Amino acid sequence: MTQFPRLIDTQDQLKEFLPALRKTDWIGLDTEADSLHSYPEKLCLLQISLPGTDVLVDPLASLDIAPLFKALKDKELLMHGSDNDLRLMYAAAKFVPTTIFDTMWAARLLGFTAFGLNDLLSKLLGITLDKGSQKANWTRRPLTEKMLIYALNDSRHLRSLADRLRDDLVAKGRLAWHQQICERLILEHASDRELDLDQAWRLKGSSKLNRRSLAILREVWHWREREAVEANKPPYFIVRHEDLVALAETVIARETKTTWPHKLSNRRFNSLREAVGKALELDPKDYPETPRVVRRRITAREKRFYESLKVLRDERAEELKIDPTLIASRSTLVKLSLEDGEERTRILPWQRELLNL
């Protein structure tokens, strides 16, 4: 059997590895990103496990990883909590897999209440992983020995875990449910996440602000975005959300001293003051509108339908020994009960069947 380096970070190493990747039907896969240390977030590492082989591929190295994603395309990818991995890979290479098996969702459908990877490996396979590098800086090079071991372990046991969970899903007649969830996961992450710039700056606490304060908040939020990109740091490392809201609220309050964020460099403080000044000079017609939430009152008939759906959902969940929100969350039940809603076309077939819809 060909031995590959643990860390593949050259084009020649990747070229030598790809034939082994193409021969297998399944691949254990995980990723690491740098959301705690860099901005914007990027894919920093791919953990790949094949029969008898575990490797790491470094997308931060000077290599073309397009052939890797092409080889992954038609394989069954075994993943745990795949949401973020799918999003990262699409953002990095517009990669959309054909088939995945998500062990976290399999565990949830089987009634596990502790469904982290370490929880499942310990309970089902008697394996305990060291999670000490969970919040490590994955942009760091070279990777430490501890980080290498941690990363390799995240994909190494996925095949054994998936086999165990798949057998249990088949035994309980829930494999098709899991397949529907996995297909939905792929579909939901097969596109770029569009940032709604009219909503992104509306931080928690901003609903109490008047229109002029909202204009200030919008401007300083964009200032913070520029600073975060320039510094390559997450925005909350520049200024906290609540500090932006406090600034926007107090700048125009006559009876209150302006609450400027602490510990800013002179350059950053001066540029923030310029951003505030720009907002203060706006014509009132250019202030953001205050969001108006229009809530339709639920009718008595809809309320009765909601209550009957909730009772049925809870009964089904108790019979199946699963979390009721897997069948339908409270908000989903409310939407399903509305006579002018379309929620029943959005939920999965197995959920509709359990709710008799």
C-alpha positions in Angstrom: 0.0 0.0 0.0 1.3 3.4 -1.0 2.3 5.6 2.0 1.4 9.3 1.6 2.7 12.2 3.7 0.4 13.2 6.5 0.3 16.7 5.2 -0.1 17.2 1.4 1.1 20.7 0.5 2.7 20.4 -2.9 1.3 19.8 -6.3 3.4 16.7 -6.8 2.2 15.2 -3.5 -1.4 15.9 -4.5 -0.9 14.3 -7.9 0.4 11.1 -6.3 -2.5 11.0 -3.9 -5.4 11.5 -6.4 -5.3 8.0 -7.9 -6.0 6.4 -4.5 -8.8 8.9 -4.0 -10.4 8.0 -7.3 -10.4 4.3 -6.5 -12.6 4.5 -3.4 -16.3 4.8 -3.2 -16.4 6.6 0.1 -14.3 9.3 1.8 -14.3 10.5 5.4 -14.1 14.3 5.2 -13.7 17.2 7.6 -12.5 20.8 7.3 -10.9 23.5 9.4 -11.4 27.2 9.0 -10.0 30.3 10.6 -13.2 32.2 11.7 -11.8 32.9 15.1 -8.6 34.5 13.8 -9.1 35.9 10.3 -11.6 37.9 8.3 -13.1 37.0 6.0 -13.2 33.3 6.9 -11.4 30.9 4.6 -10.8 27.2 4.2 -7.5 26.2 5.9 -7.4 22.4 5.9 -9.1 19.4 4.5 -9.0 16.1 6.4 -9.5 13.1 4.2 -9.7 9.4 5.2 -9.7 6.5 2.8 -9.4 2.8 3.5 -6.2 2.5 5.4 -5.1 6.1 4.7 -5.6 9.4 6.5 -4.1 12.6 5.1 -4.4 16.4 5.4 -4.5 18.6 2.3 -3.4 22.2 2.8 -5.4 24.7 0.6 -3.3 27.5 2.0 -0.2 26.1 0.2 0.7 27.0 -3.3 -1.2 24.2 -5.1 -4.2 23.9 -7.3 -6.8 21.9 -5.4 -9.4 21.9 -8.2 -8.4 18.3 -9.2 -9.0 17.2 -5.6 -12.6 18.6 -5.6 -13.2 17.0 -9.0 -12.1 13.6 -7.6 -14.4 14.2 -4.5 -17.5 15.0 -6.7 -19.0 11.6 -7.2 -17.9 9.9 -3.9 -20.1 9.4 -0.8 -18.7 11.9 1.7 -18.9 10.8 5.3 -19.1 14.0 7.4 -20.2 15.1 10.9 -22.2 18.3 11.2 -21.6 19.0 7.5 -23.3 22.5 7.3 -20.1 24.5 7.8 -17.9 22.1 5.8 -20.3 22.3 2.8 -20.4 26.1 3.0 -16.6 26.4 3.2 -16.0 24.1 0.3 -18.6 25.9 -1.9 -17.0 29.3 -1.0 -13.5 28.0 -1.8 -14.2 26.1 -5.0 -17.9 26.1 -5.8 -17.8 22.5 -4.8 -21.2 20.7 -4.5 -21.0 16.9 -3.6 -23.3 14.3 -5.0 -23.9 12.3 -1.8 -23.1 12.8 1.8 -23.8 10.8 5.0 -23.9 13.1 8.0 -23.3 11.2 11.2 -24.6 14.0 13.4 -28.0 14.0 11.7 -28.0 10.2 11.8 -27.5 10.3 15.5 -30.2 12.8 16.1 -32.7 10.7 14.1 -31.8 7.8 16.3 -32.6 9.7 19.4 -29.1 10.7 20.7 -29.2 13.8 22.9 -25.4 14.1 23.0 -24.4 14.0 19.3 -21.0 15.7 19.1 -18.4 13.6 17.3 -16.5 12.8 20.5 -19.8 11.9 22.3 -20.7 9.4 19.6 -17.3 7.9 19.2 -17.0 7.4 22.9 -20.5 5.9 23.3 -20.6 3.7 20.2 -17.0 2.8 19.5 -15.2 3.4 22.8 -12.9 6.0 21.3 -12.0 9.2 23.0 -10.5 12.1 21.1 -8.3 15.0 22.3 -10.2 18.2 21.5 -7.5 20.5 22.7 -6.9 22.1 19.3 -10.6 22.8 18.6 -10.0 26.6 18.7 -6.5 26.6 17.3 -5.4 29.1 14.7 -5.5 27.0 11.5 -3.8 29.6 9.5 -0.6 28.9 11.4 2.2 27.2 9.5 3.8 24.9 10.2 1.1 23.0 12.0 2.1 21.7 15.4 2.2 17.9 16.0 -0.8 18.3 18.3 -2.8 20.1 15.6 -1.9 17.4 13.0 -3.1 14.6 15.3 -6.3 16.5 16.2 -7.1 17.1 12.5 -6.4 13.6 11.4 -8.6 12.1 14.1 -11.6 14.2 13.0 -12.0 12.1 9.8 -10.2 8.8 10.8 -13.2 7.2 12.5 -16.0 8.5 10.4 -16.4 5.2 8.4 -16.8 3.0 11.4 -19.2 5.5 13.0 -21.2 5.9 9.8 -21.5 2.1 9.4 -22.8 1.7 12.9 -25.3 4.5 12.5 -26.4 3.4 9.1 -27.2 -0.1 10.4 -29.3 1.4 13.2 -31.2 3.7 10.8 -32.0 0.7 8.6 -33.2 -1.3 11.6 -35.5 1.6 12.7 -36.7 2.3 9.1 -35.3 5.8 9.2 -32.6 5.7 6.5 -34.8 7.4 3.9 -35.4 10.2 6.4 -31.7 10.7 6.8 -31.2 10.7 3.0 -33.8 13.4 2.6 -32.0 15.5 5.3 -28.6 15.1 3.5 -30.1 16.0 0.2 -31.5 19.1 1.7 -28.2 20.0 3.3 -26.4 19.7 -0.1 -29.1 21.9 -1.8 -29.1 24.6 0.8 -25.3 25.0 0.6 -25.0 24.9 -3.2 -25.0 28.7 -3.6 -23.2 31.7 -2.3 -24.6 33.2 0.9 -25.8 36.7 -0.1 -25.2 39.3 2.6 -28.2 41.5 2.9 -26.6 44.8 3.4 -29.8 46.4 4.5 -30.1 44.0 7.4 -26.5 43.0 8.3 -25.9 46.2 10.2 -29.1 46.1 12.2 -27.4 44.6 15.3 -29.1 43.4 18.5 -30.4 46.4 20.3 -30.8 48.6 17.2 -34.6 48.3 17.2 -34.8 51.0 19.9 -32.9 53.5 17.8 -34.5 56.4 15.9 -33.8 56.9 12.2 -30.9 59.3 12.7 -29.2 56.9 15.1 -29.8 54.1 12.6 -28.0 56.1 10.0 -25.0 56.4 12.4 -25.1 52.7 13.2 -25.2 51.8 9.5 -22.2 54.0 8.7 -20.0 52.7 11.7 -20.9 49.1 10.9 -19.5 49.6 7.4 -16.5 51.3 8.9 -15.9 48.3 11.1 -16.2 45.9 8.1 -13.4 47.8 6.3 -11.2 47.8 9.4 -11.8 44.1 9.9 -10.8 43.2 6.4 -7.7 45.5 6.5 -6.6 44.0 9.9 -7.6 40.4 8.9 -9.5 40.1 12.2 -13.1 39.2 13.0 -15.2 42.4 13.3 -15.9 41.9 17.0 -12.1 42.1 17.6 -12.3 45.7 16.2 -15.3 46.9 18.1 -18.0 44.8 19.8 -21.6 44.9 18.5 -23.0 46.4 21.6 -20.4 49.2 21.5 -21.5 50.2 18.0 -25.1 50.4 19.1 -24.2 52.4 22.2 -22.2 54.8 20.1 -25.0 55.3 17.6 -27.5 55.9 20.4 -25.4 58.4 22.4 -23.9 60.5 19.7 -27.1 62.5 19.3 -28.3 62.3 22.9 -28.0 65.8 24.4 -28.3 64.6 28.0 -25.8 61.7 27.6 -22.1 61.7 27.0 -21.1 60.0 23.7 -20.0 56.4 24.4 -16.9 56.0 22.3 -15.4 52.5 22.1 -12.3 52.0 24.3 -8.8 51.1 23.3 -8.8 52.3 19.7 -5.6 53.5 18.1 -5.4 57.2 17.2 -5.8 56.4 13.5 -8.8 54.1 14.1 -10.5 56.5 16.5 -10.1 59.4 14.0 -11.5 57.3 11.1 -14.4 56.3 13.3 -15.1 59.9 14.1 -15.1 60.6 10.4 -17.6 57.9 9.8 -19.9 59.3 12.5 -19.5 62.7 11.0 -20.5 61.4 7.5 -23.7 60.0 9.0 -24.5 63.2 10.8 -24.3 65.2 7.6 -26.9 63.0 5.8 -30.1 64.4 4.6 -33.0 63.0 6.7 -34.6 61.5 3.6 -31.5 59.2 3.4 -31.9 57.8 6.9 -32.7 54.1 7.1 -36.3 53.3 7.7 -37.4 51.8 11.0 -38.4 48.2 10.4 -42.1 47.6 10.8 -43.1 44.1 11.8 -46.6 43.3 10.6 -48.0 40.3 12.4 -51.3 38.8 11.2 -53.4 37.7 14.1 -53.9 33.9 14.0 -57.6 32.9 13.6 -59.3 30.6 16.1 -59.4 27.9 13.5 -55.7 28.2 12.8 -55.0 28.2 16.6 -56.9 24.9 16.9 -55.0 23.4 14.0 -51.7 24.5 15.6 -52.6 22.9 18.9 -53.6 19.6 17.2 -50.4 19.6 15.1 -48.3 20.1 18.3 -50.1 17.3 20.1 -49.6 15.0 17.1 -45.9 16.0 16.8 -45.2 15.4 20.4 -46.9 12.0 20.3 -44.9 11.0 17.3 -41.7 12.2 18.9 -42.4 10.2 22.0 -43.1 7.1 20.0 -39.9 7.5 18.1 -37.8 8.7 21.1 -36.5 11.7 19.1 -36.4 15.4 19.7 -39.8 16.9 18.7 -38.2 19.8 16.8 -36.7 17.3 14.3 -40.2 16.7 13.1 -41.2 20.4 13.3 -40.0 23.4 15.3 -42.5 25.7 17.0 -42.1 28.3 14.2 -42.7 25.6 11.6 -45.8 24.5 13.4 -47.1 28.0 13.4 -46.4 28.4 9.7 -48.1 25.1 8.9 -51.2 26.2 10.7 -51.6 29.3 8.7 -54.2 28.9 6.0 -52.4 31.3 3.6 -48.9 29.6 4.2 -46.9 27.4 2.0 -44.8 25.7 4.7 -46.1 22.2 4.0 -44.3 22.3 0.6 -41.0 23.2 2.3 -40.8 20.5 5.0 -39.4 17.1 4.1 -41.7 14.2 3.0 -41.0 12.2 6.1 -42.0 15.1 8.3 -45.2 15.6 6.3 -46.0 11.9 6.7 -45.6 12.0 10.5 -47.8 15.1 10.7 -50.5 13.6 8.4 -50.2 16.5 6.0 
